Amino acid sequence: MKFPKDAPKTKVIKTLELLGFEMVRVGNHISMIRENPEGGKHL
């Protein structure tokens, strides 16, 4: 999935957090993780 380049970073992060993702690492790229209903995790 790609977001538009002009999307505000804070708004994108907040939206993904509302969908159940949590930030794992921040650098040149942002890594986020989300736990699925079966208990597994997705990066």
C-alpha positions in Angstrom: 0.0 0.0 0.0 1.4 3.4 -0.9 0.3 6.8 0.5 0.5 10.0 -1.4 3.8 11.8 -1.0 2.0 15.0 0.2 0.0 13.2 3.0 1.0 14.7 6.4 3.1 12.1 8.3 1.3 12.7 11.6 -2.1 12.2 10.1 -1.1 9.0 8.4 0.4 7.6 11.6 -2.7 8.6 13.6 -5.0 6.9 11.1 -3.0 3.7 11.2 -3.0 3.7 15.0 -6.8 4.0 14.9 -6.8 0.8 12.7 -4.8 -1.1 15.4 -1.2 -0.5 14.4 1.5 0.5 16.8 4.8 2.1 16.0 7.9 -0.2 16.4 10.7 1.8 14.9 11.2 5.3 13.4 14.0 6.2 11.1 14.1 6.8 7.3 11.1 4.5 7.3 8.4 3.9 9.9 7.8 0.3 11.0 4.4 -0.5 12.5 3.0 -3.8 13.8 -0.6 -5.0 14.3 -1.8 -8.1 16.1 -4.4 -10.1 14.1 -7.5 -11.8 15.7 -5.7 -15.2 15.9 -2.9 -13.7 18.0 -0.2 -13.5 15.3 1.5 -10.3 14.5 2.0 -8.5 11.1 4.7 -5.9 10.4 
